[in-house]
Amino acid sequence: MIEPPYGQPPYGQPPYGQPPYGQPPYPGGGPDPYYASLAPKPGCVPLRPLGLGEILQGSLNVIRRNPRATLGLSAIVAVLQSTVLVVVQIFAFAQIAKAVNNSNPGAPTIDVGRALPGEATAIAGALIGSIFSAVLAGMLTVVITEDVLGKRLSIDNVWTRTRPRLARLVVLSLVVGLLPFAGLIALVAPGVWLWGIWAVAVPSLMVEKVGLAGALGRSRALVKGTFWRVWGIRAIGVGVISLAGGLVSVPFALIAAAAAGIDPVSVANASRFTLPTIYVIITAIGSVLTLTFTAPVRAGIDALLYVDLRMRKEGLDVVLQRIAARAERGAVG
């Protein structure tokens, strides 16, 4: 487990701000090309500071190397999450439908007071979905950070490590998810800033022995000085994931619209009030598949950003290389 003492350099690590022994500085902030070519790669990424392509590719490598722990966990959580959300949405739409006045088919109206229970249920469903996503992100972070050293965990191992941090993980994920979103709506700059400085809060919580405030502070400290690089990598990752997710979910949305007899173009308007149950179920199936394949990549980007930042700022690559060398000598011996 990547877990040297929080706030202190690991044993044998040179002081902060100095390049670790064996890793000469290189213009642009990266390692020397010769040093980079010699870095061992026991897991999904080489044990040295990473580039954008390596972070994205590493997120995919984890899935290939650990399909059961990544896709398996994602599929389990996605099915549970989608099942709950389908029930919630069907109930919410049923409540809202009772408040809709269709006396004028061209311009239906809604009784806001009668629709409140349905709206409240829909909001609760969104929060429940966020909790499921938070738990999944935390568990996948454990898988990914261990895979950096070539270690593969079973689903039972992952759950055992996640369970003690479960409550803090849920609260932290709501904080780093909702506050940047609120800041983005209120005023763009705060949302952009929070989304950047809290980029590696979840990996910090799962890997290091810190609490909620410690994870937020730790993330801000690691991101400091590299804000736009971190923000840009996350943004590119979200763009790629969204595109891939759309390729999976859009066909299901079209099939659902056809099955429900809804014009796909007008689904957004129809969903203001209610949608047929068949539409909700089919789109939920698409959501399961989308989450199963995109969640590990999304978690992988943040987890590998965390590892990369610690390599760049704390010489973690040297520590990991020593661990990998000892493991290799043990395997040979």
C-alpha positions in Angstrom: 0.0 0.0 0.0 1.4 3.5 -0.9 1.3 4.9 2.6 4.4 6.7 4.0 3.7 9.0 7.0 1.5 12.0 6.0 3.4 15.3 6.1 6.8 13.6 6.3 9.2 12.3 3.6 9.3 8.5 3.5 12.4 6.9 5.0 15.4 7.3 2.7 13.7 10.1 0.7 15.7 13.3 0.1 14.2 16.6 1.4 11.3 18.2 -0.4 12.3 20.5 -3.3 15.4 18.5 -4.3 15.5 16.0 -7.1 15.8 12.4 -5.7 19.1 10.6 -6.1 19.2 9.0 -9.5 16.6 11.3 -11.0 18.3 14.4 -12.5 16.1 17.4 -13.2 15.0 17.9 -16.8 13.7 21.1 -18.5 9.9 21.2 -18.3 9.6 19.5 -15.0 9.8 15.9 -16.2 12.5 13.3 -15.6 15.5 13.0 -17.8 14.6 10.8 -20.9 17.4 8.3 -20.1 16.2 8.0 -16.5 12.6 7.7 -17.8 13.5 4.8 -20.1 15.0 2.8 -17.2 12.1 3.3 -14.8 10.6 -0.1 -13.9 6.9 -0.8 -14.7 5.6 -3.6 -12.4 2.0 -2.4 -12.8 -0.2 -0.2 -14.9 2.3 2.7 -15.2 6.1 3.2 -15.0 7.4 4.2 -11.6 8.4 7.8 -12.5 6.5 11.1 -13.1 3.8 10.6 -15.6 2.6 12.4 -18.7 -1.0 12.9 -19.9 -0.9 10.0 -22.2 0.5 7.7 -19.6 -2.2 8.6 -17.1 -5.0 8.0 -19.6 -3.4 4.8 -20.8 -2.6 3.7 -17.3 -6.3 4.0 -16.4 -7.1 1.6 -19.2 -4.2 -0.7 -18.3 -5.7 -1.2 -14.8 -8.9 -2.6 -16.4 -7.0 -5.0 -18.6 -4.8 -6.2 -15.7 -7.6 -6.4 -13.1 -10.9 -6.9 -14.9 -12.6 -8.7 -12.0 -11.7 -6.0 -9.4 -12.5 -3.1 -11.8 -15.2 -4.1 -14.1 -16.6 -6.5 -11.5 -16.9 -3.9 -8.8 -18.2 -1.3 -11.2 -20.9 -3.7 -12.5 -22.1 -4.7 -9.0 -22.3 -1.1 -7.9 -23.9 0.0 -11.2 -26.6 -2.6 -11.0 -27.4 -1.7 -7.4 -27.4 2.1 -8.1 -29.5 1.8 -11.2 -32.0 -0.5 -9.5 -32.5 2.0 -6.7 -32.7 4.9 -9.2 -35.3 3.1 -11.3 -37.5 2.6 -8.3 -37.1 6.2 -7.2 -37.7 7.6 -10.7 -40.8 5.5 -11.3 -42.2 6.6 -7.9 -41.2 10.3 -8.5 -42.8 10.4 -12.0 -45.9 8.7 -10.7 -46.3 11.5 -8.1 -45.5 14.2 -10.6 -48.0 12.8 -13.1 -50.8 13.2 -10.6 -50.0 16.9 -10.4 -50.0 17.4 -14.2 -53.1 19.1 -15.7 -53.5 17.9 -19.3 -56.7 19.8 -20.0 -54.8 21.7 -22.7 -52.6 19.0 -24.5 -50.6 21.7 -26.2 -49.5 23.3 -23.0 -49.8 21.0 -20.0 -49.4 22.7 -16.6 -48.4 21.3 -13.2 -49.5 21.9 -9.7 -46.3 22.6 -7.9 -47.6 21.8 -4.4 -48.8 18.4 -5.4 -45.6 17.7 -7.3 -43.3 18.4 -4.4 -43.2 14.8 -3.0 -42.1 13.6 -6.5 -39.5 16.3 -6.8 -38.1 15.6 -3.4 -37.9 11.9 -4.2 -36.0 12.7 -7.4 -33.5 14.8 -5.5 -33.1 12.0 -2.9 -32.5 9.7 -5.8 -29.7 11.9 -7.1 -28.0 12.0 -3.7 -28.3 8.2 -3.4 -26.7 7.9 -6.8 -23.8 10.2 -5.6 -23.3 8.0 -2.6 -23.0 4.8 -4.8 -20.6 6.6 -7.1 -18.5 7.8 -4.1 -18.2 4.3 -2.7 -17.2 2.9 -6.1 -14.6 5.6 -6.7 -13.1 4.9 -3.3 -12.9 1.1 -3.9 -11.4 1.6 -7.4 -8.8 3.9 -6.0 -7.6 1.1 -3.7 -7.3 -1.2 -6.7 -5.5 1.3 -8.9 -2.9 2.5 -6.3 -2.1 -1.1 -5.5 -1.7 -2.0 -9.2 1.0 0.7 -9.5 3.3 -1.8 -7.8 1.8 -4.8 -9.7 -0.4 -6.0 -6.8 -3.8 -7.4 -7.7 -6.6 -7.4 -5.1 -9.8 -9.4 -4.9 -13.1 -7.7 -4.4 -13.2 -9.0 -0.8 -9.8 -7.4 -0.2 -10.9 -4.1 -1.6 -14.1 -4.0 0.5 -12.1 -4.9 3.6 -9.9 -1.9 3.0 -12.7 0.5 2.1 -15.1 -0.4 4.9 -13.3 1.5 7.7 -13.3 4.7 5.6 -16.7 4.3 4.2 -18.5 7.1 6.1 -15.7 9.6 5.6 -15.6 8.6 1.9 -19.3 9.3 1.4 -19.1 12.7 3.1 -15.9 13.7 1.3 -17.3 12.8 -2.1 -20.4 14.8 -1.5 -18.3 17.8 -0.5 -15.9 17.6 -3.5 -18.9 16.9 -5.8 -21.5 19.3 -4.6 -19.5 22.4 -3.6 -17.6 22.8 -6.9 -20.9 22.3 -8.7 -22.6 24.9 -6.5 -19.6 27.3 -7.0 -19.9 26.7 -10.8 -23.6 27.7 -10.8 -23.1 30.7 -8.5 -20.0 32.0 -10.1 -17.8 30.0 -12.5 -14.4 30.8 -11.0 -15.0 29.2 -7.5 -16.3 26.0 -9.1 -13.3 25.7 -11.4 -10.9 26.4 -8.5 -12.5 23.9 -6.1 -12.6 21.2 -8.8 -8.9 21.6 -9.3 -7.6 21.9 -5.8 -9.7 18.9 -4.6 -8.8 16.7 -7.5 -6.9 14.1 -5.4 -8.9 14.4 -2.2 -10.5 10.9 -2.5 -7.2 9.2 -3.3 -5.6 11.0 -0.3 -8.3 9.7 2.0 -8.1 6.2 0.8 -4.3 5.9 0.8 -3.2 8.0 3.7 -4.3 8.0 7.3 -6.1 11.4 7.2 -9.6 12.6 8.0 -11.9 14.7 5.9 -10.1 18.0 6.5 -6.8 16.3 6.1 -7.8 14.9 2.7 -8.9 18.2 1.4 -5.8 20.0 2.7 -3.5 17.2 1.4 -5.1 17.5 -2.1 -4.7 21.3 -2.1 -1.0 20.9 -1.0 -0.2 18.4 -3.7 -2.0 20.4 -6.5 -0.4 23.7 -5.5 1.9 24.9 -8.2 0.5 22.6 -10.8 -3.1 23.6 -10.7 -3.7 24.1 -14.5 -1.9 20.9 -15.4 -4.0 18.9 -13.0 -7.2 20.7 -14.0 -6.4 20.2 -17.7 -5.7 16.5 -17.4 -9.0 16.0 -15.4 -10.9 18.0 -18.0 -9.5 16.0 -20.9 -10.3 12.8 -19.1 -13.9 13.9 -18.5 -14.2 14.8 -22.1 -12.9 11.4 -23.3 -15.1 9.6 -20.8 -18.2 11.5 -21.7 -17.7 10.8 -25.4 -17.2 7.1 -24.7 -20.1 7.0 -22.3 -22.3 8.7 -24.9 -21.5 6.1 -27.5 -22.9 3.5 -25.1 -25.8 5.4 -23.6 -27.2 7.2 -26.7 -28.3 4.0 -28.5 -30.2 2.9 -25.4 -31.9 6.3 -25.2 -33.0 6.0 -28.8 -34.3 2.4 -28.2 -36.1 3.5 -25.1 -37.7 6.5 -26.9 -38.9 4.2 -29.6 -40.2 1.6 -27.1 -42.1 4.3 -25.2 -43.4 6.0 -28.3 -41.6 9.2 -27.6 -39.9 11.5 -30.1 -36.2 11.4 -29.1 -35.9 15.1 -29.9 -38.7 16.0 -27.4 -37.6 13.7 -24.6 -36.0 16.6 -22.7 -39.3 18.4 -22.8 -41.3 15.4 -21.9 -39.1 14.6 -18.9 -40.1 17.9 -17.3 -43.2 16.2 -16.0 -43.0 12.4 -16.5 -41.6 9.6 -18.6 -43.0 6.1 -19.2 -41.7 3.2 -17.1 -40.3 1.4 -20.1 -38.2 4.4 -21.0 -36.8 4.6 -17.5 -35.9 0.9 -17.4 -34.2 0.8 -20.8 -32.1 3.9 -20.2 -31.1 2.4 -16.8 -29.7 -0.6 -18.6 -27.6 1.7 -20.7 -26.5 3.5 -17.5 -25.3 0.2 -16.0 -23.1 -0.5 -19.0 -21.9 3.1 -19.2 -20.9 3.2 -15.5 -19.3 -0.2 -15.6 -16.8 0.8 -18.3 -16.3 4.5 -17.5 -16.1 4.5 -13.7 -12.7 2.7 -13.6 -11.2 5.1 -16.1 -12.5 8.2 -14.2 -11.2 6.8 -10.9 -8.0 5.8 -12.5 -7.3 9.3 -13.8 -7.6 10.8 -10.2 -5.7 8.0 -8.6 -2.8 8.2 -11.0 -2.7 12.0 -10.8 -2.3 11.5 -7.0 0.6 9.1 -7.5 2.1 11.4 -10.2 2.0 14.4 -7.9 3.6 12.5 -5.1 6.3 11.3 -7.4 7.0 14.9 -8.6 6.8 16.6 -5.2 7.9 13.9 -2.7 10.1 11.5 -4.6 7.7 8.7 -4.3 9.0 7.1 -7.5 12.3 6.4 -5.7 10.5 4.7 -2.8 8.3 2.7 -5.1 11.3 1.6 -7.3 13.0 0.3 -4.2 9.9 -1.6 -3.1 9.6 -3.0 -6.6 13.3 -4.0 -6.7 13.0 -5.8 -3.3 9.9 -7.6 -4.5 11.7 -8.7 -7.7 14.7 -9.9 -5.8 12.3 -11.9 -3.5 10.5 -13.4 -6.4 13.8 -14.4 -8.1 15.2 -15.7 -4.8 
